[in-house]
Amino acid sequence: MLESWCLAPLALQNNLTDFPQKRAQLEQLADEFCAHKDKPLVWRLKHYEMLDQHFDALESAVTLKLIESNNDPYFVCLKEAVAPLAETLAEKTNGFIEEALALLTEASKPAWLLALLNDGEAPITAADATGLANGLSLDVLSKQHKQAKCLEESSPMVLTQRLSAFDNKEIVRQLSDGMCFAVARDYFNNLISQTKMDKPISLKQLREIERTPWSMLHFSLVEGIAIVSQAFASLDEQYGQKVRQAYTDGRIRLLKPGEPSMCMDTPAGSYIQLNYVNDLESLILLAHECGHLVHQEIVRERYILRQDISPLLSETIALYFEHHVACYWLEKHGLQEVLATWQKRQEIEWYHRHRLLALFEYKLYSLKEINTTAVSLLWRELNQEFYSQSVAFDRLFLKSWRELAHIVNSPFYYLIYPEAFSRIGKDDIADAVCALR
């Protein structure tokens, strides 16, 4: 590791006379960071995070001295020098953001999952768990997988070894009531009954039936940005402005089918990548990620020191924003029946299907051996119970569990969504959104 990265970020003289030296050190760090493009992505993400921390510490020290000195002209000048430094650092590292978004999907996958994706039969091992670092939340490696580093190889790794940060009894309680299957089966059986078909239907056909009420709605990306920004502005004008600015700056980009949508928090503003195919689902996905963007950027603006955002609060606010956009546009155009149908679909998706995904992840640990055949059989068994016996799954679907990025990046993150969805109608969440203003 480069010696300069060991720089103590708060080791500043009391009167900040060494500010020019610290500023030069930060610029040097940025240059060194850019010069090591050959390093693994996880290394570069970690050091980008460290650069961000060093800058935050310097900015915080200057701001605090400015407050303590009651706006002494000397510290006013230092504060004015921080802004161009931020622009310099952003300019030096901006190319990395785009590269990280493009590479993160593959780089964050552990060795055991890559083996499965290549149709390998190697079981999960404790050594593989050390590769479960999530580039967007690097503390995953240290907090959730700390014990895995010193464990002997096991096949499979038991749940308690993998999840030192979780209450296993609580996980079992949330996943054992079976209601996610019962409610979902009734919902899908009702849709299937409308077709009057005697033979099983494909999941694709079932989804097409589900989309019928809003299938006539189409939104280009430009239209989607306008709708989301207008809906956000109805809560607060700055929310809409942040969405428009991100689009103007090129910080909202489209992905190829199959790549994961996400919003990445950076000192240069939040970056969004998403799949967008001009339908209602795309519009709401855009609203969800823009909800993350607004939340992240306001938190960065509000606090001197960088703040960790609770995953539950983060997803709750994103779901609140997507719910608001659906209500805003559909009610505005007199589509109350479509809205009611859409909201039921969202309940099945966020509250019930995401519990299915968490249950699938939980049951992976009970498999005697993890290989593509065993995982695919488990995936089919759970989905058959969820969707109903009247649904037939093709071969591609049987391996679609490969797309579940959270089970390798953030264990049991899927349990956050049901809880977040259950909270979006409560007053405290509306108050939390208002508190962002």
N, C-alpha and C positions, 0 to 999 in steps of 0.2 A: 504494500500500500504506500502511496506517496506520503512522504513525511509531512508535507504542508497540510494534508487533510487532518492532521492531529492538532491543528490550530485550535486553541481554546477560544470559543466564540465570544465569551464575556470577559476575557482578560484585557480589559481596557483601563487606561489610566483614568483617575477620577475626573479630571477636567477634559478628557477626550483629546489631549494634545496629540495622541498617536492615531487619530482618525485617518489622516492621509495614508499612514502605513497600513492600517487595516483595510482601507479601500483598495490600495494596491494589491494586498494579499488576496482579496476576494476576486479581483480581476485576474490575478495569476491563477487562482484556483479554477476559474472558468476556462482559461486558456489550457490548463493542464487537462481538465475534463474533456474538452473538445479534441485534444490531441490523442486521447486514448479510445478511439472508435473501435479498436480491435478487442477491447475488453468485453466479457459477457454482458448481456443486457441487465441481468440482476445486479452486477457490480456497478454498472453505470447508473441505474435507477437509484441505488443506495447512495452513490456519491452526488447525484443530482439533489437528492433529499438533504444531504449534508450541506451542500452549497446553499440551499434554501434556508436551512437552519442558521448558518453563519450570517447570512444577510439579515434574517429576521432579528437575530440577536443584536447586530450592529444598529439596525434601524430602531429597535426598542430602546437601546441604551441612549441614543441621541434624543429620542422622543421623551424619555423620562427626565433626562437632564434639562431639556427645554421646559418641561412642566415645573421641575424643582426650582429652576432659575427665574421663573416668571417671565419667560420669553426674552431672556438675555440675547442681545444681538449676535453674540458669538455663536450661541447654539442655534439661533435662527438660521445663520449661514450654513451651519453643519446640516440642519434639517433640509435646507434647500439643495444641498449637495447629494442627498440620499436619492432623490428622484432620478437624476441622470445616471446614477450608479445602477439603479434598478433597470433602467432602459438598456444600459450597456450589458448587464448580465443576461437580460432577456434576449437581446440581439445575439449574443455569443452562443446561447444554448437553445435558441428557438428551433433549430433544425432537429435537435434531438427529440423534441416532443412528437413531431410527426413520425420519426423513425420508431420511437418507443411504441406508439399506438399501432404501427404496422407490424411490429415484431412481437409484441407482448403476448399475443394469443399462443404462439408456438413456444416461446421461451418460458412461459409460466407452467408448462405441462411437465410433471415429474416423469422420471424414466419408466416407471411401471405403466403409466397411462400411454406413453408413446409406444411401448411394446404392444399394448392391447390394440392401439389404433393401427398398428402394422400387422395385426393378426398374430402377434406373438402369444405364447402361452405362459410366460414367466409370471409367477405369483408376486404379490406385493411384498416388499421387504422393508425393514426398518431403515435401511440405507437410502431407499428411494424417498422416504418421507422427508429427508433433508432437502430435497428439491422442490418442496411444496411452497416455495416463496412466491407470494403474490406481489408483483411489481407495484401495484397501486397502494398496497398496504403492507409494507415490508415487516411490520411488527408481527405479522402472521407467523413467520418463521420462528421468531424468538418466543412468542407467547403461547401459541397453540401447538408447536412442534418441538419445544425445547427438550422434552424428555426423549424424543425419538432419536436424537443424535447419539445417545450413549446406550441405546438398546441393542441387544443382539438381534440378528435377523430372525423373523418369525413369519409363518405363512399360514393364515393371513395375520396381519397385525391386528391385535385386539383393540376394541373400541377405547378402552380406558387409556391405552398407550398413546393413541392418536389424539385424543381430545382432553388434554389435561385442563383446558380452560372452560370445560362445559360441565354442567350438572347432568349426569347421565339419567338420573331418575326423572328429571323434568322432561328430557327428550322422550323417554319412554312414555311418560304420561300424555304428552301432546300427540304422540303418534299411535296410541293404542286404542283410541275410542272407536275407530272405524267409520266415523261419521263422514269423513271426506269421501269415502267410497259410496255410502248410501245416498247422500244428497246428489252427488255427481251422477250416479246410475239413474236416479229418477229423472234428472234433468236431461240426460242424453236419450233415455228410453222415450221420453216425451217427444223429443225431436224426431227420433226414428219412427215413432208411431204416425207422424204426419206424412211419411213417405208411402205408407201402405205397401212396403216391400216385404216379401216373404224371406228372401235370402239375406245373409249378412252383408252389410255395407262396409266400404272401406273408411278409414279414418279421414281421408281426404274428402270423401263424399259427405261425411258427417259434418266436417268443418264448413263445407260449402252450404249445407242446410242451415247451420248456425248463423252464417254470415248473411243469409237472405235479406233480413230486414234492413241492412245497411249496405248491401252490395252495390247499390246504385250511386253511392257517395264516392267521389274521387277528388283528391287534393294533390296538386303538384307541390313540390318542395317549397317553392316561393309562396304559394297559397297557404301551405302549412305554417311557414314562418310567420306570415301575416296574422293568421288566426290565433296561433299560440301567443304572439306578442300582444295582440289586442286583448285576449282573454286575461293574460297576466297583468296588463296595464289596468284592467278593470279592478284589480286588487290594489295595485300601486304602480304608478307610471315607471318607476325605476326598474321594476321587474320586466316590463315589456322592452325597455331600452336595452337592458342587458342581453336579451335574446337577439334583438336586432343587431347590436354591436358584435356579438359573437358570429353571427352570419356574415356581416360585412367584413370582419377580420379573417374570414376563412377558417374559423375554429369549429365549424359544424361540417363534417364530411360524411359522405355516403360510403357504405361498405358493399362488398360482394355478398351474395346470399350465403348464410351459414356462419359468417363471422359475428362475434358477440358485440352487441351494442353496449356502450359505456360512456361515462362522463369522467374525465380525468382532471383533477384539481392541480393547477400549477400556479406559480407566482405571476406568470404572464397571462392569467385568465384561464378559465376552464375550457377544455376541449371536448367536443362531443363527436363520437362516431356511431352511426346507426344504419340499420337496414331500413330503406324507405321505398315502398312500392306503390305510393299514391292512394292508399285506401284509408279507412277509418282507423284500423289498427296502427298504421304508420303514423298518422296524425297524433294519436294518443301516446305512442312510443316517443315521438318527438317531444310532446309535452312533459312526459316523465323525465327524460334526460335534461330538458331545459329546467325542470324543477330542481334537479341536482345542481345544475349550473348556477342558478340564482342563489340557492342556499350556500354553495361553496364560496361564491364571490363576495356575498354580503358578510359572511363570517370572516373572510380574509380582510375585508375593509374595516370591520368593526373592531377587531381586536389587535392590539399591538403585537402580542406574541401569537404564533401560529397555534390554532386550536384543533384538537382531534374531534371529529364529528361522530356522534353515536350512530352506528349503522341503523338501529331501529328508528331514530329520529330522522336520519337521512332518507330512508325509504318511505317513512310515513309522509314526510313533506312532499316527496316526489309523487307519491300516489294521490296526495291531496291536490296537487297542481293538475295532474292528468284528469282527475275527477272533475275539477273545476272547468277545464277546457271542454270536456264532453258536455257538461250541463250548459255552459255558456253558448256553445255553437248550436247544439241540437234544440235547445229550448228557444233560442233566438229565431230558428227557422221552423218552429212549430212541429218538431219531430219528437213529441213527448213519448209516444209509443216506442219509437226506436230507442230513445234514451233508456226507458225502463228495461227493454230487452238487452241493451248493451250493459247496463249495470248488473243484471243477472249474470251475464257472460263473464263480467269482471269478477264477480263473487266466486264463480266456479273456478276461474283461472287463478286468482291471487290467494283466495282463502283455502280452496280445496285441492287444486292440482299441485300447488307448491308444497302442500303437506304430503302429497303422494311422492313428490321428488325427494323430500327429506326422508320419507320412509324407505324409499329405494336406496338412498345413501346409507341409512342405518342398517339395512339388511345385507349390504355388501360385506359387513363385518362377520356375518354368520355363515358366509360361504366357506366351505372347506378349502377351496382353491379358487383364486380369481383368474379367470381366463375369458376370452371373448364369448365362448359358448355359454358358460355358467352365468355371466353377467347378462347376456341377451335373454336367456330363459327367465331370469328373475325379472327383468324389465318387462317382458311380455306378460308374465303372470300377474304382476301388479297392475299394469295398464288394462288388462282384460277385466279385472275385477272393478277397476275404476270406470271404464267406459261402457261396460255391459258386454254380455256374451254375443250380442248381435253385431259387434264390430269386428272386422277382420283386419289384421295387421300384415303389411307386406314386409319383405326382407329388409328394405331400407329402414323402415321404422324400428325393426328389432335391434338395429345398431345405432339408433339416434341418441341413445344415452351418452354417446361420445361428445355431444354438444353441451353437456351439463358442466360448464366451466367451474361453477361454484364448488362442486364436490371435491375438486382438487386445489382450488385457490383458497377457499374460505369454508372450511367444514361446517355443515349445517346452517349455512347462511340462508338456505331456502326457508327455514323456519321463521325468519324475520318477516317475510312478506305477509303470511297470514295474520300475524300480530299487527303489523303496520296497517293492513287493510281494515282490520276491525276497529282501528282508532280514527280513521279519516272523518267519520261523522261526529266525533266528539268535540265539545267546545274547546278543550285544552289544545287540540291540534290547530283549530282555527285561530286560537290566540297565539300559538307558536308561529304561525305564518304571519300574522299581523305584527308580531314582535320583531320580525326581520326588517320591518320598514324603518 
